[in-house]
Amino acid sequence: MKIRGLLGKKEMEDAIAETTLELERAGVISQMSMPFRLTFEEILILYLETTGEGTPFIVETRKRKGRFHVVLSVDWKEADPFGMESPLLTKLVDVLEEKPVWEYRHNTNTVTFSFTLYNSPYRNYAFAWSYMRKYKK
């Protein structure tokens, strides 16, 4: 899934709702859905306050090797959302099983969220392989 938009209330709400739905469809444990949604929303709000309305952003989701990734890209000068003064964001990030990663490259701020898919074919195969390896000698 790939969503392109401009920072603004309506487009941000649509991106948050669609990304959260995609997270649930992928099979990420439900306890991570609300903390992700709130963290994602807070990061978008921080970028909106920093850059102003109309700044382009892209949200992408990817599945790879039993992992689900949500990548937010905002075209703007260097702006680390985790370095901004936001006590709420600090508390929300602590609830997630893995802390999001921020990166700045080629005039684009990128925040990547990663989640483990516990019941994916890849994870099931990896578990079965490690379990059977004990008995195979």
ZIUR-V45926 format. One record per residue. NEAR is the number of other C-alpha atoms within 8 Angstrom. Layout:
BEGIN
near
NEAR
NEAR
END
This chain:
BEGIN
near
5
7
8
8
9
10
14
9
6
6
10
12
8
8
10
11
8
8
11
11
8
9
11
11
7
8
9
14
8
7
6
10
12
8
12
10
10
9
11
9
10
10
10
10
8
9
12
12
7
6
8
9
8
7
12
10
12
12
13
10
12
8
8
6
6
12
10
15
11
12
12
11
11
12
10
10
7
8
7
9
9
9
5
6
5
7
6
7
11
9
8
11
11
8
7
10
7
7
8
9
8
11
8
9
7
4
9
12
16
13
11
11
11
10
10
8
13
9
7
8
7
8
12
10
8
8
8
8
8
8
8
8
8
7
6
5
4
END
